[in-house]
Amino acid sequence: MKLKPLGNRIVVEPLTEAETTKSGIILPETVDKEKKAEGKVVAIGDGAKIITRGLKEGDTVLFGKYAGEEVKLGEVEYKILSDDDVLAVVIN
């Protein structure tokens, strides 16, 4: 099953990474920590604002911690964000 966002929305798969403390201890995902505000764009709507911003599938974006709506398909969790929820595009 795929998601196709409508209008000026995108579907993002939040990135989860193991965090390491300053002393080198790796915190597993089971530890309760704040949600990441970074994710990979997996689908884009066809709204004018999204097209103007130049977002494309595969981009890594930063978004507000509590922005968007969470959706779970199968075992994967996604966020549906509006164009205003996207704060920046990560450029490698």
N, CA, C and O atoms as a printed pandas DataFrame, in Angstrom:
     atom_number atom_name residue_name chain_id  residue_number  x_coord  y_coord  z_coord
0              1         N          MET        A               1    0.844   -1.181    0.000
1              2        CA          MET        A               1    0.000    0.000    0.000
2              3         C          MET        A               1    0.882    1.235    0.000
3              4         O          MET        A               1    1.864    1.301    0.740
4              5         N          LYS        A               2    0.539    2.211   -0.822
5              6        CA          LYS        A               2    1.276    3.458   -0.909
6              7         C          LYS        A               2    0.383    4.618   -0.493
7              8         O          LYS        A               2   -0.843    4.538   -0.562
8              9         N          LEU        A               3    1.016    5.680   -0.066
9             10        CA          LEU        A               3    0.303    6.908    0.265
10            11         C          LEU        A               3    0.582    7.944   -0.800
11            12         O          LEU        A               3    1.729    8.112   -1.214
12            13         N          LYS        A               4   -0.437    8.636   -1.248
13            14        CA          LYS        A               4   -0.283    9.760   -2.170
14            15         C          LYS        A               4   -0.882   10.978   -1.481
15            16         O          LYS        A               4   -2.103   11.103   -1.395
16            17         N          PRO        A               5   -0.030   11.883   -0.986
17            18        CA          PRO        A               5   -0.545   13.061   -0.301
18            19         C          PRO        A               5   -1.253   14.004   -1.274
19            20         O          PRO        A               5   -0.898   14.080   -2.450
20            21         N          LEU        A               6   -2.237   14.706   -0.779
21            22        CA          LEU        A               6   -2.997   15.636   -1.597
22            23         C          LEU        A               6   -2.503   17.060   -1.390
23            24         O          LEU        A               6   -2.065   17.426   -0.299
24            25         N          GLY        A               7   -2.577   17.851   -2.440
25            26        CA          GLY        A               7   -2.252   19.275   -2.342
26            27         C          GLY        A               7   -0.833   19.544   -1.893
27            28         O          GLY        A               7    0.119   18.944   -2.392
28            29         N          ASN        A               8   -0.707   20.463   -0.936
29            30        CA          ASN        A               8    0.601   20.912   -0.460
30            31         C          ASN        A               8    1.077   20.109    0.739
31            32         O          ASN        A               8    1.448   20.674    1.768
32            33         N          ARG        A               9    1.065   18.804    0.603
33            34        CA          ARG        A               9    1.497   17.925    1.688
34            35         C          ARG        A               9    2.561   16.956    1.186
35            36         O          ARG        A               9    2.655   16.667   -0.007
36            37         N          ILE        A              10    3.361   16.461    2.134
37            38        CA          ILE        A              10    4.358   15.436    1.826
38            39         C          ILE        A              10    4.249   14.321    2.863
39            40         O          ILE        A              10    3.766   14.537    3.975
40            41         N          VAL        A              11    4.704   13.131    2.486
41            42        CA          VAL        A              11    4.781   12.010    3.412
42            43         C          VAL        A              11    6.260   11.802    3.726
43            44         O          VAL        A              11    7.094   11.682    2.829
44            45         N          VAL        A              12    6.564   11.761    5.034
45            46        CA          VAL        A              12    7.945   11.647    5.493
46            47         C          VAL        A              12    8.074   10.414    6.376
47            48         O          VAL        A              12    7.209   10.141    7.208
48            49         N          GLU        A              13    9.160    9.673    6.188
49            50        CA          GLU        A              13    9.488    8.569    7.091
50            51         C          GLU        A              13   10.510    9.114    8.079
51            52         O          GLU        A              13   11.655    9.364    7.703
52            53         N          PRO        A              14   10.112    9.303    9.349
53            54        CA          PRO        A              14   11.048    9.849   10.341
54            55         C          PRO        A              14   12.276    8.962   10.487
55            56         O          PRO        A              14   12.170    7.736   10.513
56            57         N          LEU        A              15   13.435    9.588   10.583
57            58        CA          LEU        A              15   14.681    8.847   10.747
58            59         C          LEU        A              15   14.902    8.562   12.220
59            60         O          LEU        A              15   14.769    9.449   13.062
60            61         N          THR        A              16   15.234    7.339   12.519
61            62        CA          THR        A              16   15.560    6.959   13.888
62            63         C          THR        A              16   16.977    6.422   13.888
63            64         O          THR        A              16   17.321    5.531   13.111
64            65         N          GLU        A              17   17.786    6.973   14.764
65            66        CA          GLU        A              17   19.172    6.543   14.866
66            67         C          GLU        A              17   19.488    6.277   16.323
67            68         O          GLU        A              17   18.920    6.902   17.219
68            69         N          ALA        A              18   20.397    5.347   16.554
69            70        CA          ALA        A              18   20.847    5.107   17.926
70            71         C          ALA        A              18   21.644    6.325   18.373
71            72         O          ALA        A              18   22.505    6.816   17.643
72            73         N          GLU        A              19   21.356    6.799   19.558
73            74        CA          GLU        A              19   22.078    7.952   20.073
74            75         C          GLU        A              19   23.198    7.489   20.977
75            76         O          GLU        A              19   23.082    6.476   21.666
76            77         N          THR        A              20   24.280    8.238   20.966
77            78        CA          THR        A              20   25.423    7.941   21.799
78            79         C          THR        A              20   25.627    9.098   22.768
79            80         O          THR        A              20   25.587   10.265   22.378
80            81         N          THR        A              21   25.844    8.763   24.026
81            82        CA          THR        A              21   26.107    9.804   25.019
82            83         C          THR        A              21   27.542   10.291   24.869
83            84         O          THR        A              21   28.321    9.704   24.117
84            85         N          LYS        A              22   27.898   11.359   25.578
85            86        CA          LYS        A              22   29.263   11.898   25.515
86            87         C          LYS        A              22   30.300   10.883   25.965
87            88         O          LYS        A              22   31.437   10.903   25.494
88            89         N          SER        A              23   29.912    9.994   26.876
89            90        CA          SER        A              23   30.855    8.988   27.369
90            91         C          SER        A              23   30.934    7.756   26.471
91            92         O          SER        A              23   31.701    6.835   26.753
92            93         N          GLY        A              24   30.135    7.729   25.373
93            94        CA          GLY        A              24   30.214    6.630   24.421
94            95         C          GLY        A              24   29.179    5.543   24.612
95            96         O          GLY        A              24   29.231    4.522   23.928
96            97         N          ILE        A              25   28.239    5.735   25.525
97            98        CA          ILE        A              25   27.192    4.738   25.746
98            99         C          ILE        A              25   26.121    4.904   24.686
99           100         O          ILE        A              25   25.598    6.001   24.493
100          101         N          ILE        A              26   25.788    3.810   23.990
101          102        CA          ILE        A              26   24.765    3.864   22.942
102          103         C          ILE        A              26   23.407    3.620   23.583
103          104         O          ILE        A              26   23.204    2.616   24.265
104          105         N          LEU        A              27   22.473    4.552   23.359
105          106        CA          LEU        A              27   21.125    4.420   23.878
106          107         C          LEU        A              27   20.262    3.711   22.843
107          108         O          LEU        A              27   20.109    4.219   21.732
108          109         N          PRO        A              28   19.695    2.558   23.170
109          110        CA          PRO        A              28   18.854    1.842   22.201
110          111         C          PRO        A              28   17.533    2.574   21.988
111          112         O          PRO        A              28   17.173    3.471   22.751
112          113         N          GLU        A              29   16.815    2.173   20.932
113          114        CA          GLU        A              29   15.539    2.819   20.616
114          115         C          GLU        A              29   14.482    2.594   21.681
115          116         O          GLU        A              29   13.490    3.322   21.729
116          117         N          THR        A              30   14.678    1.597   22.538
117          118        CA          THR        A              30   13.691    1.317   23.576
118          119         C          THR        A              30   13.717    2.361   24.685
119          120         O          THR        A              30   12.769    2.463   25.463
120          121         N          VAL        A              31   14.789    3.132   24.762
121          122        CA          VAL        A              31   14.868    4.197   25.756
122          123         C          VAL        A              31   13.952    5.323   25.308
123          124         O          VAL        A              31   13.979    5.728   24.146
124          125         N          ASP        A              32   13.141    5.828   26.231
125          126        CA          ASP        A              32   12.209    6.903   25.899
126          127         C          ASP        A              32   12.987    8.199   25.697
127          128         O          ASP        A              32   13.575    8.721   26.644
128          129         N          LYS        A              33   12.996    8.715   24.489
129          130        CA          LYS        A              33   13.668    9.968   24.189
130          131         C          LYS        A              33   12.790   10.793   23.282
131          132         O          LYS        A              33   11.775   10.312   22.778
132          133         N          GLU        A              34   13.176   12.028   23.075
133          134        CA          GLU        A              34   12.383   12.904   22.219
134          135         C          GLU        A              34   12.407   12.402   20.786
135          136         O          GLU        A              34   13.393   11.826   20.327
136          137         N          LYS        A              35   11.301   12.631   20.088
137          138        CA          LYS        A              35   11.228   12.205   18.695
138          139         C          LYS        A              35   12.135   13.077   17.834
139          140         O          LYS        A              35   12.316   14.269   18.082
140          141         N          LYS        A              36   12.685   12.446   16.831
141          142        CA          LYS        A              36   13.525   13.170   15.881
142          143         C          LYS        A              36   12.675   14.118   15.061
143          144         O          LYS        A              36   11.490   13.875   14.833
144          145         N          ALA        A              37   13.275   15.169   14.632
145          146        CA          ALA        A              37   12.595   16.116   13.777
146          147         C          ALA        A              37   13.259   16.107   12.404
147          148         O          ALA        A              37   13.404   17.147   11.761
148          149         N          GLU        A              38   13.660   14.911   11.967
149          150        CA          GLU        A              38   14.324   14.746   10.682
150          151         C          GLU        A              38   13.732   13.510   10.016
151          152         O          GLU        A              38   13.448   12.514   10.682
152          153         N          GLY        A              39   13.547   13.577    8.704
153          154        CA          GLY        A              39   12.988   12.430    8.019
154          155         C          GLY        A              39   13.256   12.460    6.524
155          156         O          GLY        A              39   13.717   13.459    5.970
156          157         N          LYS        A              40   12.954   11.337    5.890
157          158        CA          LYS        A              40   13.165   11.177    4.449
158          159         C          LYS        A              40   11.819   11.292    3.738
159          160         O          LYS        A              40   10.849   10.640    4.121
160          161         N          VAL        A              41   11.769   12.116    2.713
161          162        CA          VAL        A              41   10.545   12.317    1.938
162          163         C          VAL        A              41   10.298   11.079    1.082
163          164         O          VAL        A              41   11.159   10.677    0.299
164          165         N          VAL        A              42    9.100   10.468    1.236
165          166        CA          VAL        A              42    8.777    9.271    0.458
166          167         C          VAL        A              42    7.681    9.525   -0.576
167          168         O          VAL        A              42    7.530    8.743   -1.515
168          169         N          ALA        A              43    6.916   10.604   -0.419
169          170        CA          ALA        A              43    5.878   10.944   -1.404
170          171         C          ALA        A              43    5.574   12.435   -1.310
171          172         O          ALA        A              43    5.677   13.042   -0.244
172          173         N          ILE        A              44    5.199   13.007   -2.445
173          174        CA          ILE        A              44    4.940   14.447   -2.533
174          175         C          ILE        A              44    3.611   14.688   -3.225
175          176         O          ILE        A              44    3.282   14.040   -4.219
176          177         N          GLY        A              45    2.845   15.641   -2.676
177          178        CA          GLY        A              45    1.592   16.048   -3.304
178          179         C          GLY        A              45    1.869   16.896   -4.530
179          180         O          GLY        A              45    3.020   17.201   -4.844
180          181         N          ASP        A              46    0.798   17.274   -5.222
181          182        CA          ASP        A              46    0.970   18.055   -6.450
182          183         C          ASP        A              46    0.560   19.514   -6.286
183          184         O          ASP        A              46    0.224   20.177   -7.268
184          185         N          GLY        A              47    0.586   20.016   -5.066
185          186        CA          GLY        A              47    0.236   21.410   -4.803
186          187         C          GLY        A              47    1.290   22.375   -5.313
187          188         O          GLY        A              47    2.462   22.018   -5.436
188          189         N          ALA        A              48    0.877   23.588   -5.605
189          190        CA          ALA        A              48    1.771   24.611   -6.166
190          191         C          ALA        A              48    2.902   24.972   -5.204
191          192         O          ALA        A              48    4.039   25.163   -5.635
192          193         N          LYS        A              49    2.603   25.069   -3.904
193          194        CA          LYS        A              49    3.637   25.454   -2.937
194          195         C          LYS        A              49    4.727   24.389   -2.832
195          196         O          LYS        A              49    5.908   24.719   -2.726
196          197         N          ILE        A              50    4.337   23.125   -2.861
197          198        CA          ILE        A              50    5.319   22.037   -2.775
198          199         C          ILE        A              50    6.214   22.045   -4.008
199          200         O          ILE        A              50    7.429   21.880   -3.899
200          201         N          ILE        A              51    5.620   22.235   -5.168
201          202        CA          ILE        A              51    6.401   22.259   -6.412
202          203         C          ILE        A              51    7.366   23.437   -6.399
203          204         O          ILE        A              51    8.514   23.303   -6.823
204          205         N          THR        A              52    6.907   24.601   -5.911
205          206        CA          THR        A              52    7.739   25.801   -5.857
206          207         C          THR        A              52    8.933   25.612   -4.926
207          208         O          THR        A              52   10.021   26.115   -5.205
208          209         N          ARG        A              53    8.739   24.897   -3.833
209          210        CA          ARG        A              53    9.828   24.692   -2.865
210          211         C          ARG        A              53   10.895   23.731   -3.386
211          212         O          ARG        A              53   11.978   23.649   -2.806
212          213         N          GLY        A              54   10.619   23.020   -4.441
213          214        CA          GLY        A              54   11.618   22.140   -5.050
214          215         C          GLY        A              54   11.873   20.852   -4.284
215          216         O          GLY        A              54   12.921   20.230   -4.459
216          217         N          LEU        A              55   10.936   20.443   -3.441
217          218        CA          LEU        A              55   11.101   19.185   -2.717
218          219         C          LEU        A              55   10.931   18.008   -3.666
219          220         O          LEU        A              55   10.140   18.061   -4.608
220          221         N          LYS        A              56   11.686   16.946   -3.405
221          222        CA          LYS        A              56   11.564   15.747   -4.222
222          223         C          LYS        A              56   11.706   14.524   -3.333
223          224         O          LYS        A              56   12.244   14.606   -2.229
224          225         N          GLU        A              57   11.225   13.400   -3.815
225          226        CA          GLU        A              57   11.334   12.154   -3.061
226          227         C          GLU        A              57   12.801   11.835   -2.824
227          228         O          GLU        A              57   13.636   12.004   -3.712
228          229         N          GLY        A              58   13.104   11.374   -1.625
229          230        CA          GLY        A              58   14.481   11.052   -1.271
230          231         C          GLY        A              58   15.180   12.156   -0.499
231          232         O          GLY        A              58   16.214   11.905    0.120
232          233         N          ASP        A              59   14.640   13.389   -0.517
233          234        CA          ASP        A              59   15.218   14.487    0.252
234          235         C          ASP        A              59   15.113   14.197    1.739
235          236         O          ASP        A              59   14.163   13.556    2.188
236          237         N          THR        A              60   16.080   14.666    2.495
237          238        CA          THR        A              60   16.012   14.616    3.951
238          239         C          THR        A              60   15.617   16.005    4.427
239          240         O          THR        A              60   16.258   16.995    4.074
240          241         N          VAL        A              61   14.558   16.076    5.230
241          242        CA          VAL        A              61   14.039   17.366    5.673
242          243         C          VAL        A              61   13.986   17.437    7.196
243          244         O          VAL        A              61   13.932   16.415    7.881
244          245         N          LEU        A              62   14.000   18.656    7.705
245          246        CA          LEU        A              62   13.800   18.923    9.116
246          247         C          LEU        A              62   12.400   19.478    9.287
247          248         O          LEU        A              62   11.931   20.269    8.468
248          249         N          PHE        A              63   11.727   19.057   10.365
249          250        CA          PHE        A              63   10.366   19.531   10.621
250          251         C          PHE        A              63   10.156   19.665   12.116
251          252         O          PHE        A              63   10.928   19.127   12.911
252          253         N          GLY        A              64    9.120   20.375   12.494
253          254        CA          GLY        A              64    8.810   20.563   13.901
254          255         C          GLY        A              64    8.545   19.246   14.590
255          256         O          GLY        A              64    7.966   18.331   14.005
256          257         N          LYS        A              65    8.973   19.152   15.840
257          258        CA          LYS        A              65    8.855   17.912   16.605
258          259         C          LYS        A              65    7.426   17.389   16.668
259          260         O          LYS        A              65    7.200   16.181   16.590
260          261         N          TYR        A              66    6.464   18.292   16.809
261          262        CA          TYR        A              66    5.064   17.887   16.947
262          263         C          TYR        A              66    4.240   18.192   15.693
263          264         O          TYR        A              66    3.010   18.184   15.740
264          265         N          ALA        A              67    4.912   18.460   14.581
265          266        CA          ALA        A              67    4.225   18.825   13.341
266          267         C          ALA        A              67    3.623   17.601   12.663
267          268         O          ALA        A              67    4.092   16.478   12.846
268          269         N          GLY        A              68    2.579   17.838   11.881
269          270        CA          GLY        A              68    2.010   16.802   11.037
270          271         C          GLY        A              68    1.167   15.774   11.768
271          272         O          GLY        A              68    0.944   15.845   12.977
272          273         N          GLU        A              69    0.712   14.820   10.978
273          274        CA          GLU        A              69   -0.133   13.726   11.469
274          275         C          GLU        A              69    0.625   12.416   11.317
275          276         O          GLU        A              69    1.220   12.161   10.270
276          277         N          GLU        A              70    0.610   11.593   12.343
277          278        CA          GLU        A              70    1.278   10.296   12.276
278          279         C          GLU        A              70    0.348    9.250   11.688
279          280         O          GLU        A              70   -0.835    9.188   12.024
280          281         N          VAL        A              71    0.905    8.422   10.798
281          282        CA          VAL        A              71    0.152    7.352   10.143
282          283         C          VAL        A              71    1.033    6.107   10.165
283          284         O          VAL        A              71    2.239    6.194    9.933
284          285         N          LYS        A              72    0.438    4.955   10.442
285          286        CA          LYS        A              72    1.199    3.710   10.431
286          287         C          LYS        A              72    0.623    2.778    9.380
287          288         O          LYS        A              72   -0.558    2.433    9.419
288          289         N          LEU        A              73    1.474    2.372    8.435
289          290        CA          LEU        A              73    1.095    1.406    7.406
290          291         C          LEU        A              73    1.977    0.181    7.570
291          292         O          LEU        A              73    3.193    0.251    7.391
292          293         N          GLY        A              74    1.366   -0.927    7.908
293          294        CA          GLY        A              74    2.160   -2.125    8.182
294          295         C          GLY        A              74    2.987   -1.892    9.431
295          296         O          GLY        A              74    2.449   -1.552   10.485
296          297         N          GLU        A              75    4.277   -2.071    9.316
297          298        CA          GLU        A              75    5.189   -1.867   10.444
298          299         C          GLU        A              75    5.887   -0.519   10.397
299          300         O          GLU        A              75    6.662   -0.194   11.297
300          301         N          VAL        A              76    5.626    0.275    9.358
301          302        CA          VAL        A              76    6.339    1.537    9.168
302          303         C          VAL        A              76    5.461    2.715    9.573
303          304         O          VAL        A              76    4.286    2.787    9.212
304          305         N          GLU        A              77    6.059    3.643   10.334
305          306        CA          GLU        A              77    5.344    4.855   10.726
306          307         C          GLU        A              77    5.775    6.001    9.825
307          308         O          GLU        A              77    6.956    6.155    9.513
308          309         N          TYR        A              78    4.803    6.800    9.413
309          310        CA          TYR        A              78    5.048    7.959    8.560
310          311         C          TYR        A              78    4.445    9.191    9.202
311          312         O          TYR        A              78    3.615    9.098   10.107
312          313         N          LYS        A              79    4.875   10.349    8.721
313          314        CA          LYS        A              79    4.244   11.612    9.099
314          315         C          LYS        A              79    3.781   12.280    7.821
315          316         O          LYS        A              79    4.497   12.292    6.820
316          317         N          ILE        A              80    2.576   12.837    7.858
317          318        CA          ILE        A              80    2.075   13.633    6.745
318          319         C          ILE        A              80    2.204   15.088    7.170
319          320         O          ILE        A              80    1.584   15.527    8.139
320          321         N          LEU        A              81    3.022   15.827    6.427
321          322        CA          LEU        A              81    3.321   17.215    6.762
322          323         C          LEU        A              81    2.793   18.150    5.696
323          324         O          LEU        A              81    2.760   17.805    4.515
324          325         N          SER        A              82    2.377   19.343    6.118
325          326        CA          SER        A              82    2.030   20.377    5.140
326          327         C          SER        A              82    3.316   21.099    4.745
327          328         O          SER        A              82    4.353   20.923    5.384
328          329         N          ASP        A              83    3.248   21.897    3.707
329          330        CA          ASP        A              83    4.439   22.610    3.244
330          331         C          ASP        A              83    4.996   23.537    4.318
331          332         O          ASP        A              83    6.208   23.746    4.374
332          333         N          ASP        A              84    4.147   24.093    5.165
333          334        CA          ASP        A              84    4.597   25.005    6.222
334          335         C          ASP        A              84    5.300   24.272    7.362
335          336         O          ASP        A              84    6.035   24.897    8.127
336          337         N          ASP        A              85    5.091   22.963    7.493
337          338        CA          ASP        A              85    5.734   22.187    8.552
338          339         C          ASP        A              85    7.204   21.910    8.254
339          340         O          ASP        A              85    7.976   21.630    9.170
340          341         N          VAL        A              86    7.598   21.985    6.988
341          342        CA          VAL        A              86    8.983   21.696    6.602
342          343         C          VAL        A              86    9.829   22.930    6.895
343          344         O          VAL        A              86    9.580   24.015    6.368
344          345         N          LEU        A              87   10.837   22.740    7.749
345          346        CA          LEU        A              87   11.693   23.863    8.163
346          347         C          LEU        A              87   12.908   24.025    7.261
347          348         O          LEU        A              87   13.324   25.149    6.981
348          349         N          ALA        A              88   13.486   22.907    6.799
349          350        CA          ALA        A              88   14.698   22.976    5.981
350          351         C          ALA        A              88   14.926   21.644    5.279
351          352         O          ALA        A              88   14.380   20.610    5.665
352          353         N          VAL        A              89   15.751   21.702    4.238
353          354        CA          VAL        A              89   16.195   20.509    3.532
354          355         C          VAL        A              89   17.658   20.305    3.897
355          356         O          VAL        A              89   18.452   21.243    3.819
356          357         N          VAL        A              90   18.024   19.084    4.296
357          358        CA          VAL        A              90   19.395   18.767    4.660
358          359         C          VAL        A              90   20.178   18.508    3.375
359          360         O          VAL        A              90   19.799   17.662    2.566
360          361         N          ILE        A              91   21.270   19.243    3.199
361          362        CA          ILE        A              91   22.104   19.088    2.008
362          363         C          ILE        A              91   23.426   18.446    2.440
363          364         O          ILE        A              91   24.133   18.965    3.304
364          365         N          ASN        A              92   23.737   17.320    1.826
365          366        CA          ASN        A              92   24.968   16.600    2.195
366          367         C          ASN        A              92   26.137   17.097    1.396
367          368         O          ASN        A              92   27.254   16.610    1.569
